[in-house]
């Protein structure tokens, strides 16, 4: 098991998890495109119970392509997207890969 750590752009939100990624994916849905400002979002799915967050997150309640709930959490100060929780996979939380301290995790799986 590896330690995953990361933070937002301004550093007010930090997180840690002791977990190997359950999934590493690229999401191309329209809402991920709008959130990232590009054609996709690289996400790292980990067991939700392994994640600890320090700092305050703001949440945006969204609806996925499935029609089910998606909760997007981001830093209220700098706007960095941090995690996404999706109703269809309640046991996982998805870290935005760009916020990881060591982004090479996405190429090691």
MMTF fields as JSON, N, C-alpha, C and O atoms, coordinates in Angstrom:
{
  "mmtfVersion": "1.0.0",
  "mmtfProducer": "UNKNOWN",
  "numBonds": 435,
  "numAtoms": 436,
  "numGroups": 109,
  "numChains": 1,
  "numModels": 1,
  "chainsPerModel": [1],
  "groupsPerChain": [109],
  "chainIdList": ["A"],
  "bondAtomList": [4, 2, 8, 6, 12, 10, 16, 14, 20, 18, 24, 22, 28, 26, 32, 30, 36, 34, 40, 38, 44, 42, 48, 46, 52, 50, 56, 54, 60, 58, 64, 62, 68, 66, 72, 70, 76, 74, 80, 78, 84, 82, 88, 86, 92, 90, 96, 94, 100, 98, 104, 102, 108, 106, 112, 110, 116, 114, 120, 118, 124, 122, 128, 126, 132, 130, 136, 134, 140, 138, 144, 142, 148, 146, 152, 150, 156, 154, 160, 158, 164, 162, 168, 166, 172, 170, 176, 174, 180, 178, 184, 182, 188, 186, 192, 190, 196, 194, 200, 198, 204, 202, 208, 206, 212, 210, 216, 214, 220, 218, 224, 222, 228, 226, 232, 230, 236, 234, 240, 238, 244, 242, 248, 246, 252, 250, 256, 254, 260, 258, 264, 262, 268, 266, 272, 270, 276, 274, 280, 278, 284, 282, 288, 286, 292, 290, 296, 294, 300, 298, 304, 302, 308, 306, 312, 310, 316, 314, 320, 318, 324, 322, 328, 326, 332, 330, 336, 334, 340, 338, 344, 342, 348, 346, 352, 350, 356, 354, 360, 358, 364, 362, 368, 366, 372, 370, 376, 374, 380, 378, 384, 382, 388, 386, 392, 390, 396, 394, 400, 398, 404, 402, 408, 406, 412, 410, 416, 414, 420, 418, 424, 422, 428, 426, 432, 430],
  "bondOrderList": [1, 1, 1, 1, 1, 1, 1, 1, 1, 1, 1, 1, 1, 1, 1, 1, 1, 1, 1, 1, 1, 1, 1, 1, 1, 1, 1, 1, 1, 1, 1, 1, 1, 1, 1, 1, 1, 1, 1, 1, 1, 1, 1, 1, 1, 1, 1, 1, 1, 1, 1, 1, 1, 1, 1, 1, 1, 1, 1, 1, 1, 1, 1, 1, 1, 1, 1, 1, 1, 1, 1, 1, 1, 1, 1, 1, 1, 1, 1, 1, 1, 1, 1, 1, 1, 1, 1, 1, 1, 1, 1, 1, 1, 1, 1, 1, 1, 1, 1, 1, 1, 1, 1, 1, 1, 1, 1, 1],
  "groupList": [{"groupName": "UNK", "atomNameList": ["N", "CA", "C", "O"], "elementList": ["N", "C", "C", "O"], "formalChargeList": [0, 0, 0, 0], "bondAtomList": [1, 0, 2, 1, 3, 2], "bondOrderList": [1, 1, 2], "singleLetterCode": "X", "chemCompType": "L-PEPTIDE LINKING"}],
  "groupTypeList": [0, 0, 0, 0, 0, 0, 0, 0, 0, 0, 0, 0, 0, 0, 0, 0, 0, 0, 0, 0, 0, 0, 0, 0, 0, 0, 0, 0, 0, 0, 0, 0, 0, 0, 0, 0, 0, 0, 0, 0, 0, 0, 0, 0, 0, 0, 0, 0, 0, 0, 0, 0, 0, 0, 0, 0, 0, 0, 0, 0, 0, 0, 0, 0, 0, 0, 0, 0, 0, 0, 0, 0, 0, 0, 0, 0, 0, 0, 0, 0, 0, 0, 0, 0, 0, 0, 0, 0, 0, 0, 0, 0, 0, 0, 0, 0, 0, 0, 0, 0, 0, 0, 0, 0, 0, 0, 0, 0, 0],
  "groupIdList": [1, 2, 3, 4, 5, 6, 7, 8, 9, 10, 11, 12, 13, 14, 15, 16, 17, 18, 19, 20, 21, 22, 23, 24, 25, 26, 27, 28, 29, 30, 31, 32, 33, 34, 35, 36, 37, 38, 39, 40, 41, 42, 43, 44, 45, 46, 47, 48, 49, 50, 51, 52, 53, 54, 55, 56, 57, 58, 59, 60, 61, 62, 63, 64, 65, 66, 67, 68, 69, 70, 71, 72, 73, 74, 75, 76, 77, 78, 79, 80, 81, 82, 83, 84, 85, 86, 87, 88, 89, 90, 91, 92, 93, 94, 95, 96, 97, 98, 99, 100, 101, 102, 103, 104, 105, 106, 107, 108, 109],
  "secStructList": [7, 7, 3, 3, 3, 3, 3, 7, 1, 1, 1, 1, 7, 3, 3, 3, 3, 3, 7, 7, 7, 1, 3, 3, 3, 3, 3, 7, 7, 2, 2, 2, 2, 2, 2, 2, 6, 1, 1, 7, 3, 3, 3, 3, 3, 3, 3, 4, 4, 4, 3, 3, 3, 3, 1, 7, 3, 3, 3, 3, 3, 3, 3, 7, 6, 6, 1, 1, 3, 3, 3, 3, 3, 3, 3, 6, 6, 6, 7, 7, 3, 3, 3, 3, 3, 3, 4, 4, 4, 6, 6, 3, 3, 3, 3, 3, 4, 4, 4, 5, 1, 1, 6, 6, 2, 2, 2, 2, 7],
  "xCoordList": [0.836, 0.0, 0.886, 1.887, 0.515, 1.312, 0.561, -0.668, 1.306, 0.698, 0.505, 1.449, -0.719, -1.03, -1.28, -2.093, -0.594, -0.793, -0.961, -0.512, -1.623, -1.792, -2.36, -2.61, -2.56, -3.04, -3.566, -3.317, -4.299, -4.801, -3.683, -2.586, -3.96, -2.973, -2.482, -1.289, -3.389, -2.988, -2.515, -1.953, -2.734, -2.274, -3.223, -2.911, -4.382, -5.314, -6.041, -6.533, -6.112, -6.707, -5.601, -4.931, -5.432, -4.448, -5.139, -6.113, -4.645, -5.243, -4.176, -3.059, -4.547, -3.669, -4.537, -5.662, -3.999, -4.672, -3.611, -2.609, -3.822, -2.954, -3.691, -4.399, -3.512, -4.251, -3.583, -3.03, -3.648, -3.284, -4.509, -5.636, -4.307, -5.46, -6.262, -5.7, -7.571, -8.456, -8.655, -8.844, -8.609, -8.796, -8.136, -8.153, -7.561, -7.069, -7.768, -7.705, -8.434, -9.257, -9.176, -8.698, -9.657, -9.797, -11.274, -11.843, -11.89, -13.309, -13.453, -12.839, -14.275, -14.501, -15.896, -16.303, -16.65, -18.013, -17.97, -16.973, -19.038, -19.093, -18.84, -18.192, -19.352, -19.178, -17.742, -17.259, -17.041, -15.612, -14.825, -13.87, -15.228, -14.565, -14.744, -13.798, -15.945, -16.192, -15.423, -14.893, -15.366, -14.682, -13.183, -12.569, -12.59, -11.143, -10.727, -9.584, -11.656, -11.309, -10.532, -9.863, -10.617, -9.931, -10.803, -11.964, -10.275, -11.07, -11.354, -12.152, -10.717, -10.891, -10.421, -9.839, -10.686, -10.212, -9.549, -10.159, -8.316, -7.626, -7.952, -7.721, -8.494, -8.947, -8.35, -8.1, -8.13, -7.573, -8.594, -8.828, -9.198, -10.201, -9.556, -8.761, -9.909, -9.404, -10.584, -11.633, -10.421, -11.49, -11.752, -10.829, -13.005, -13.404, -12.933, -12.558, -12.954, -12.602, -11.126, -10.759, -10.275, -8.837, -8.423, -7.278, -9.328, -8.983, -9.225, -10.296, -8.232, -8.421, -8.102, -7.116, -8.959, -8.818, -8.653, -9.38, -7.687, -7.446, -7.7, -7.092, -8.591, -8.994, -10.449, -11.035, -11.002, -12.416, -12.616, -11.923, -13.558, -13.923, -15.288, -16.148, -15.476, -16.795, -17.283, -16.493, -18.584, -19.136, -20.129, -20.884, -20.095, -21.061, -21.783, -21.159, -23.104, -23.915, -24.268, -24.829, -23.931, -24.044, -24.805, -25.1, -25.113, -25.737, -24.859, -24.499, -24.514, -23.685, -24.47, -25.694, -23.768, -24.413, -25.385, -26.313, -25.174, -26.054, -27.389, -28.335, -27.454, -28.634, -28.564, -29.47, -27.493, -27.312, -26.42, -25.756, -26.421, -25.731, -24.207, -23.625, -23.586, -22.132, -21.84, -22.418, -20.952, -20.572, -19.13, -18.212, -18.943, -17.612, -17.145, -17.843, -15.976, -15.46, -14.188, -13.326, -14.09, -12.973, -12.604, -13.372, -11.423, -10.961, -11.745, -11.805, -12.349, -13.113, -12.239, -12.739, -10.953, -10.056, -9.489, -9.611, -8.864, -8.206, -9.013, -8.7, -10.045, -10.906, -10.403, -11.04, -9.272, -8.755, -9.744, -10.169, -10.125, -10.95, -10.105, -8.971, -10.647, -9.873, -10.406, -9.666, -11.682, -12.253, -13.644, -14.313, -14.049, -15.403, -15.943, -15.259, -17.171, -17.866, -19.065, -19.839, -19.207, -20.297, -21.211, -20.754, -22.487, -23.519, -23.403, -23.713, -22.959, -22.918, -21.722, -21.658, -20.778, -19.624, -19.412, -18.417, -20.321, -20.291, -19.096, -18.788, -18.42, -17.291, -15.989, -15.002, -15.984, -14.781, -14.952, -16.063, -13.812, -13.755, -12.692, -11.716, -12.878, -11.977, -11.186, -11.741, -9.872, -8.948, -8.616, -8.374, -8.606, -8.149, -6.626, -5.917, -6.129, -4.718, -3.749, -2.643, -4.14, -3.255, -2.963, -2.023, -3.751, -3.527, -2.586, -2.188, -2.226, -1.312, 0.082, 0.551, 0.728, 2.103, 3.017, 3.949, 2.756, 3.521, 2.58, 1.936, 2.505, 1.58, 2.034, 1.295, 3.219, 3.663, 2.86, 2.978, 2.047, 1.193, 0.297, -0.044, -0.087, -0.985, -0.282, -0.953, 1.023, 1.744, 2.347, 2.942, 2.202, 2.785, 1.806, 2.238, 0.539, -0.476, -0.378, -1.148],
  "yCoordList": [-1.173, 0.0, 1.243, 1.305, 2.206, 3.432, 4.597, 4.593, 5.573, 6.79, 7.756, 8.072, 8.218, 9.228, 10.527, 10.57, 11.576, 12.884, 13.91, 13.715, 15.013, 16.064, 17.308, 17.372, 18.3, 19.591, 20.392, 20.082, 21.429, 22.361, 23.331, 23.273, 24.2, 25.161, 26.102, 26.396, 26.581, 27.536, 26.85, 27.512, 25.536, 24.783, 24.778, 24.177, 25.436, 25.463, 24.135, 23.856, 23.32, 21.989, 20.974, 21.025, 20.055, 18.983, 17.662, 17.621, 16.598, 15.288, 14.206, 14.391, 13.074, 11.909, 10.658, 10.66, 9.608, 8.31, 7.228, 7.351, 6.184, 5.014, 3.957, 3.118, 4.011, 3.101, 3.027, 4.006, 1.862, 1.729, 2.123, 1.851, 2.753, 3.102, 1.868, 0.862, 1.955, 0.886, 1.004, 0.011, 2.252, 2.526, 3.86, 4.79, 3.934, 5.195, 5.334, 4.433, 6.465, 6.607, 8.022, 8.95, 8.146, 9.434, 9.578, 8.763, 10.625, 10.857, 11.964, 13.026, 11.691, 12.644, 13.244, 13.879, 13.061, 13.596, 15.124, 15.747, 15.707, 17.161, 17.94, 18.986, 17.432, 18.174, 18.111, 19.087, 16.995, 16.953, 17.884, 18.528, 17.951, 18.88, 20.324, 21.111, 20.661, 22.026, 22.305, 23.4, 21.297, 21.506, 21.697, 22.527, 20.936, 21.014, 22.061, 22.516, 22.447, 23.396, 22.761, 23.453, 21.436, 20.717, 19.54, 19.453, 18.656, 17.587, 16.406, 15.535, 16.36, 15.215, 15.541, 16.597, 14.601, 14.7, 13.368, 12.31, 13.415, 12.202, 12.038, 12.943, 10.868, 10.624, 9.335, 8.384, 9.327, 8.177, 7.751, 8.466, 6.59, 6.093, 5.319, 4.407, 5.693, 5.01, 4.703, 5.337, 3.735, 3.497, 4.765, 5.356, 5.169, 6.412, 6.451, 7.51, 5.308, 5.25, 5.538, 5.783, 5.515, 5.731, 7.191, 7.529, 8.059, 9.455, 10.349, 10.31, 11.151, 12.202, 13.535, 13.671, 14.512, 15.833, 16.864, 16.851, 17.759, 18.856, 20.153, 20.409, 20.96, 22.188, 22.074, 20.992, 23.174, 23.228, 23.075, 23.712, 22.236, 22.07, 22.691, 22.704, 23.193, 23.614, 22.52, 21.921, 22.263, 21.174, 21.709, 22.648, 21.075, 21.371, 20.076, 19.082, 20.09, 18.91, 18.907, 19.87, 17.81, 17.675, 16.389, 15.601, 16.184, 14.946, 14.363, 15.057, 13.083, 12.419, 11.984, 12.108, 11.477, 10.965, 9.84, 9.58, 9.171, 8.077, 8.599, 7.834, 9.911, 10.497, 10.48, 10.975, 9.912, 9.815, 10.942, 11.632, 11.108, 12.205, 12.105, 11.024, 13.262, 13.426, 14.633, 15.703, 14.462, 15.571, 15.95, 15.157, 17.168, 17.67, 18.603, 19.555, 18.333, 19.113, 19.829, 19.262, 21.089, 21.914, 22.914, 23.15, 23.493, 24.502, 25.793, 26.289, 26.345, 27.58, 28.811, 29.844, 28.709, 29.85, 29.913, 30.939, 28.815, 28.843, 28.135, 28.261, 27.395, 26.73, 25.392, 24.785, 24.918, 23.626, 22.503, 22.338, 21.722, 20.549, 19.509, 19.244, 18.922, 17.991, 16.559, 15.661, 16.347, 15.005, 15.045, 16.078, 13.894, 13.699, 12.408, 11.384, 12.464, 11.276, 11.033, 11.947, 9.796, 9.462, 8.424, 7.449, 8.652, 7.788, 6.329, 5.406, 6.13, 4.768, 3.954, 2.746, 4.602, 3.913, 4.451, 5.132, 4.162, 4.797, 4.417, 5.14, 3.32, 2.897, 3.608, 3.519, 4.316, 4.996, 6.502, 7.028, 7.181, 8.615, 8.806, 8.058, 9.796, 10.006, 11.283, 12.382, 11.122, 12.24, 12.761, 11.982, 14.068, 14.667, 14.51, 15.066, 13.758, 13.361, 14.537, 14.415, 15.654, 16.818, 17.409, 18.191, 17.049, 17.58, 16.707, 17.098, 15.535, 14.641, 15.274, 15.919, 15.079, 15.53, 14.781, 15.363, 13.505, 12.675, 12.197, 11.157, 12.951, 12.613, 11.407, 10.946, 10.895, 9.713, 8.478, 7.453, 8.545, 7.411, 7.003, 5.827, 7.927, 7.59, 6.812, 6.205, 6.813, 6.051, 4.767, 3.997, 4.523, 3.331, 2.2, 1.076, 2.414, 1.367, 0.302, -0.659],
  "zCoordList": [0.0, 0.0, 0.0, 0.713, -0.787, -0.846, -0.218, -0.138, 0.215, 0.742, -0.415, -1.139, -0.579, -1.576, -0.835, 0.089, -1.229, -0.615, -1.722, -2.851, -1.367, -2.351, -1.725, -0.522, -2.575, -2.098, -3.274, -4.439, -2.924, -3.932, -4.318, -3.763, -5.247, -5.732, -4.641, -4.573, -3.779, -2.735, -1.447, -0.574, -1.315, -0.154, 1.031, 2.059, 0.916, 2.047, 2.246, 3.339, 1.201, 1.308, 1.025, -0.006, 1.969, 1.822, 2.121, 2.874, 1.541, 1.805, 1.84, 1.357, 2.423, 2.487, 2.479, 2.978, 1.91, 1.903, 1.878, 1.173, 2.634, 2.58, 1.79, 2.348, 0.477, -0.392, -1.752, -2.252, -2.325, -3.724, -4.54, -4.127, -5.68, -6.502, -6.896, -7.329, -6.741, -7.203, -8.703, -9.405, -9.181, -10.607, -10.928, -10.121, -12.106, -12.652, -13.992, -14.83, -14.195, -15.389, -15.942, -15.289, -17.155, -17.812, -18.14, -18.867, -17.596, -17.848, -18.89, -18.783, -19.891, -20.981, -20.955, -21.928, -19.859, -19.832, -19.926, -19.559, -20.41, -20.61, -19.322, -19.348, -18.185, -16.94, -16.438, -15.865, -16.634, -16.29, -17.208, -16.775, -18.474, -19.388, -18.915, -18.937, -18.495, -18.014, -16.72, -16.529, -15.828, -14.554, -14.753, -14.083, -15.669, -15.864, -16.881, -16.878, -17.757, -18.811, -19.942, -20.71, -20.047, -21.119, -21.558, -21.157, -22.355, -22.961, -22.036, -22.384, -20.866, -19.976, -18.578, -18.328, -17.655, -16.283, -15.924, -16.082, -15.447, -14.993, -13.514, -12.713, -13.159, -11.791, -11.25, -11.99, -9.95, -9.242, -8.193, -7.219, -8.396, -7.462, -6.331, -6.559, -5.098, -3.909, -2.989, -3.096, -2.085, -1.106, -0.292, 0.269, -0.236, 0.431, 1.887, 2.392, 2.552, 3.974, 4.246, 5.395, 3.227, 3.427, 3.32, 3.621, 2.901, 2.631, 3.84, 4.445, 4.188, 5.2, 4.539, 3.816, 4.804, 4.202, 5.303, 6.296, 5.119, 6.051, 5.3, 4.261, 5.827, 5.167, 4.754, 4.773, 4.392, 4.048, 2.55, 1.757, 2.165, 0.763, 0.507, 1.387, -0.672, -1.129, -2.07, -2.8, -2.05, -2.855, -3.878, -3.625, -5.037, -6.085, -6.404, -6.777, -6.256, -6.533, -8.012, -8.536, -8.673, -10.113, -10.429, -9.53, -11.678, -12.141, -13.235, -14.186, -13.1, -14.088, -15.308, -15.344, -16.303, -17.515, -17.199, -17.966, -16.069, -15.637, -15.104, -14.919, -14.859, -14.235, -12.72, -12.049, -12.174, -10.727, -10.217, -10.991, -8.906, -8.244, -8.353, -8.259, -8.554, -8.557, -7.665, -7.856, -6.7, -5.822, -6.115, -5.907, -6.598, -6.945, -5.83, -5.481, -5.277, -4.148, -4.569, -5.24, -4.158, -4.585, -3.497, -2.564, -3.631, -2.684, -2.907, -4.031, -1.849, -2.02, -2.269, -2.714, -1.99, -2.175, -3.591, -4.26, -4.057, -5.373, -6.458, -7.642, -6.068, -7.048, -7.557, -8.418, -7.042, -7.513, -7.234, -6.091, -8.256, -8.001, -7.272, -7.67, -6.213, -5.392, -5.535, -5.936, -5.21, -5.277, -5.894, -5.919, -6.383, -6.894, -6.301, -6.289, -5.812, -5.316, -6.226, -6.51, -6.677, -7.59, -6.951, -6.354, -7.09, -6.519, -6.986, -6.232, -8.224, -8.764, -8.257, -8.488, -7.571, -6.972, -5.561, -5.311, -4.636, -3.315, -2.446, -1.499, -2.73, -1.908, -2.282, -1.552, -3.42, -3.888, -3.851, -3.914, -3.746, -3.999, -5.066, -5.117, -5.909, -7.035, -6.836, -6.826, -6.675, -6.524, -7.914, -8.836, -8.06, -9.315, -9.36, -8.521, -10.332, -10.375, -10.358, -9.832, -10.915, -10.947, -9.583, -9.441, -8.572, -7.222, -6.402, -5.305, -6.911, -6.175, -6.076, -7.014, -4.935, -4.795, -5.755, -6.311, -5.947, -6.877, -7.983, -7.85, -9.056, -10.137, -10.957, -11.826, -10.701, -11.441, -11.076, -11.748, -10.027, -9.638, -10.801, -10.921, -11.648, -12.741, -13.846, -14.681, -13.876, -14.893, -14.35, -15.104, -13.044, -12.425, -12.281, -12.027, -12.423, -12.202, -13.262, -13.244]
}
